[in-house]
Amino acid sequence: MHDAIVVGAGPVGNYIAYRLAKFGYKVLVLERRPKVGETACCTGIIGKECFNRFPIVNNGVLTEHSSAKFFSPSGKCLRLSKDTVQACVVDRPVFDRALAQKAQEEGTEYLFSARVKDISLRNNCVKAKVERKGETTDFEGRMAVISSGFGPALPQRLGLGKIPDFVLGAQAEVKVRDLEEVEVYFGQGIAPGFFGWLVPTSNGEALAGLLSRRSPGSYLKNLLDSLLARGKITPNETRIVYGGIPLKPLTRTYTERVIVVGDAAGQVKPTTGGGIYYGLLCADIAAEVIHDAIIADDLSAKRLARYERGWKEKLSKELEIGYWARKTYERLNDRQIENVFDIIKENNIHESILQSPDFSFDWHGHSILRALKNEPLAKIFSR
Ligand SMILES: Cc1cc2nc3c(=O)[nH]c(=O)nc-3n(C[C@H](O)[C@H](O)[C@H](O)COP(=O)(O)OP(=O)(O)OC[C@H]3O[C@@H](n4cnc5c(N)ncnc54)[C@H](O)[C@@H]3O)c2cc1C
């Protein structure tokens, strides 16, 4: 029997598998795809803080960024720039594969094309029902980590509910001319309630994408047409890929012998939809709690509740402020968004945020609260 069964070989599953295997546990990762990182729909932007905190994930870096341009619905530009690198863009398949390799080097076993259909509790273990090549097999573990990304199936089957709010993302690889900085586009006609992006990845290539609650593919086609018309991208065949992004966490992320982590638990920045760093932070907390629980031979829900207390202590405030800002932004019309840009520019709010000691690519709560000290801005956001 394995000590831990990890469902999903995304960054979070690979990382927690690595941590648990390094403690000396027998770990099995079950991944429904035939390979690691095969179909990840992700832009791969990761803050520098994440690489400093988790040197082991420093793989597959394509570009580094210290600035970004933000465009209002009418095309006004706000450029935010620091003199040090703030974030990197990684090649997600390479990033994921490198992490899986580290987990394998610590002894983790991987089984691919293995879709977990169900996790159920037994007396002294969990049973994972796995569909593989048309056959169903059961695997037993002392406990299970659900790191299966966005999608309610497994947590819901365990009575942990489902993600209360989410958004859809659409993205395509494009060819660009002279694009060096990340560009972000706002406007209800571009990406209603959210934003679109153009992110340089490697020589002459970029990822164009957006988030939207409805028809992300149609909005992305419009964005691509507009980028083409403005000469930002060059004509090319594009394939649009889609993914869901949780905006709020599961209300409960553990039960007896089971922990839910990463996108599956909704541990994602609600402001941007970035989930890699927060997922890794929570995986770290989960690994420590699991280690202590196995040593104490106590994998009860009461014991594993420490995991949820730990990650909530770290992220709750940030998630709450971010979600509030996200929902408030969703209600603004284009005129109000223009107004926000004007107020920020006229009052140099972006500069004061960038210069403040609490500015962070990954933690937005302080910056949001700082911006709202400006009365006209606070007024728009309190309507
Ligand atoms: C368009 C878009 C752009 C994004 N850009 C960024 C970004 O720039 N930066 C950032 O930080 N985040 C970004 N994200 C979010 C990021 O992709 C996720 O937060 C991250 O992938 C979560 O990692 P994870 O390991 O929790 O889940 P995932 O990466 O989704 O991995 C889950 C794994 O579980 C497997 N799986 C699922 N169900 C089962 C099952 N039943 N049995 C076996 N295996 C299963 C899947 O095949 C997958 O391999 C973006 C998301 C989208 C949609």
The ligand as an SDF file (V2000), in Angstrom:
LIG
                    3D

 53 58  0  0  0  0  0  0  0  0999 V2000
   -5.8530   30.7020  -19.6280 C   0  0  0  0  0  0  0  0  0  0  0  0
   -5.1550   30.4920  -18.3170 C   0  0  0  0  0  0  0  0  0  0  0  0
   -3.9790   31.1730  -18.0440 C   0  0  0  0  0  0  0  0  0  0  0  0
   -3.3270   30.9910  -16.8030 C   0  0  0  0  0  0  0  0  0  0  0  0
   -2.1740   31.6580  -16.5690 N   0  0  0  0  0  0  0  0  0  0  0  0
   -1.5480   31.5180  -15.3890 C   0  0  0  0  0  0  0  0  0  0  0  0
   -0.3440   32.2110  -15.1160 C   0  0  0  0  0  0  0  0  0  0  0  0
    0.1700   32.9360  -15.9700 O   0  0  0  0  0  0  0  0  0  0  0  0
    0.2490   32.0500  -13.9030 N   0  0  0  0  0  0  0  0  0  0  0  0
   -0.2970   31.2450  -12.9400 C   0  0  0  0  0  0  0  0  0  0  0  0
    0.2430   31.1590  -11.8270 O   0  0  0  0  0  0  0  0  0  0  0  0
   -1.4370   30.5670  -13.1780 N   0  0  0  0  0  0  0  0  0  0  0  0
   -2.0670   30.6760  -14.3680 C   0  0  0  0  0  0  0  0  0  0  0  0
   -3.2040   29.9660  -14.6240 N   0  0  0  0  0  0  0  0  0  0  0  0
   -3.6910   29.0600  -13.5820 C   0  0  0  0  0  0  0  0  0  0  0  0
   -2.8090   27.8130  -13.5140 C   0  0  0  0  0  0  0  0  0  0  0  0
   -2.8400   27.1550  -14.7550 O   0  0  0  0  0  0  0  0  0  0  0  0
   -3.3080   26.9020  -12.4050 C   0  0  0  0  0  0  0  0  0  0  0  0
   -3.4350   27.6490  -11.2200 O   0  0  0  0  0  0  0  0  0  0  0  0
   -2.3470   25.7410  -12.1510 C   0  0  0  0  0  0  0  0  0  0  0  0
   -2.2050   24.9360  -13.3050 O   0  0  0  0  0  0  0  0  0  0  0  0
   -2.8830   24.8880  -11.0110 C   0  0  0  0  0  0  0  0  0  0  0  0
   -2.0460   23.7970  -10.7970 O   0  0  0  0  0  0  0  0  0  0  0  0
   -2.6580   22.4430  -10.2020 P   0  0  0  0  0  0  0  0  0  0  0  0
   -1.5050   21.5170  -10.1100 O   0  0  0  0  0  0  0  0  0  0  0  0
   -3.4770   22.7380   -9.0220 O   0  0  0  0  0  0  0  0  0  0  0  0
   -3.6890   21.9350  -11.3200 O   0  0  0  0  0  0  0  0  0  0  0  0
   -3.4470   21.5850  -12.8470 P   0  0  0  0  0  0  0  0  0  0  0  0
   -2.2720   22.2610  -13.3960 O   0  0  0  0  0  0  0  0  0  0  0  0
   -4.7630   21.7890  -13.5130 O   0  0  0  0  0  0  0  0  0  0  0  0
   -3.1250   20.0240  -12.8270 O   0  0  0  0  0  0  0  0  0  0  0  0
   -4.1190   19.0820  -12.5180 C   0  0  0  0  0  0  0  0  0  0  0  0
   -3.7190   17.7450  -13.1340 C   0  0  0  0  0  0  0  0  0  0  0  0
   -4.6420   16.7670  -12.6940 O   0  0  0  0  0  0  0  0  0  0  0  0
   -4.9980   15.9330  -13.7760 C   0  0  0  0  0  0  0  0  0  0  0  0
   -6.3190   15.3630  -13.4700 N   0  0  0  0  0  0  0  0  0  0  0  0
   -7.5040   16.0150  -13.3970 C   0  0  0  0  0  0  0  0  0  0  0  0
   -8.4880   15.1640  -13.0350 N   0  0  0  0  0  0  0  0  0  0  0  0
   -7.8880   13.9650  -12.8630 C   0  0  0  0  0  0  0  0  0  0  0  0
   -8.3960   12.6730  -12.4910 C   0  0  0  0  0  0  0  0  0  0  0  0
   -9.6940   12.4750  -12.1940 N   0  0  0  0  0  0  0  0  0  0  0  0
   -7.5250   11.6390  -12.4270 N   0  0  0  0  0  0  0  0  0  0  0  0
   -6.1970   11.8160  -12.7130 C   0  0  0  0  0  0  0  0  0  0  0  0
   -5.6840   13.0090  -13.0790 N   0  0  0  0  0  0  0  0  0  0  0  0
   -6.5240   14.0630  -13.1410 C   0  0  0  0  0  0  0  0  0  0  0  0
   -4.9850   16.8860  -14.9740 C   0  0  0  0  0  0  0  0  0  0  0  0
   -4.8410   16.1750  -16.2020 O   0  0  0  0  0  0  0  0  0  0  0  0
   -3.7860   17.7600  -14.6520 C   0  0  0  0  0  0  0  0  0  0  0  0
   -2.5960   17.2260  -15.1730 O   0  0  0  0  0  0  0  0  0  0  0  0
   -3.8690   30.1140  -15.8380 C   0  0  0  0  0  0  0  0  0  0  0  0
   -5.0560   29.4170  -16.1180 C   0  0  0  0  0  0  0  0  0  0  0  0
   -5.6880   29.5930  -17.3420 C   0  0  0  0  0  0  0  0  0  0  0  0
   -6.9630   28.8410  -17.6340 C   0  0  0  0  0  0  0  0  0  0  0  0
  1  2  1  0
  2  3  1  0
  2 52  2  0
  3  4  2  0
  4  5  1  0
  4 50  1  0
  5  6  2  0
  6  7  1  0
  6 13  1  0
  7  8  2  0
  7  9  1  0
  9 10  1  0
 10 11  2  0
 10 12  1  0
 12 13  2  0
 13 14  1  0
 14 15  1  0
 14 50  1  0
 15 16  1  0
 16 17  1  0
 16 18  1  0
 18 19  1  0
 18 20  1  0
 20 21  1  0
 20 22  1  0
 22 23  1  0
 23 24  1  0
 24 25  2  0
 24 26  1  0
 24 27  1  0
 27 28  1  0
 28 29  2  0
 28 30  1  0
 28 31  1  0
 31 32  1  0
 32 33  1  0
 33 34  1  0
 33 48  1  0
 34 35  1  0
 35 36  1  0
 35 46  1  0
 36 37  1  0
 36 45  1  0
 37 38  2  0
 38 39  1  0
 39 40  1  0
 39 45  2  0
 40 41  1  0
 40 42  2  0
 42 43  1  0
 43 44  2  0
 44 45  1  0
 46 47  1  0
 46 48  1  0
 48 49  1  0
 50 51  2  0
 51 52  1  0
 52 53  1  0
M  END
$$$$
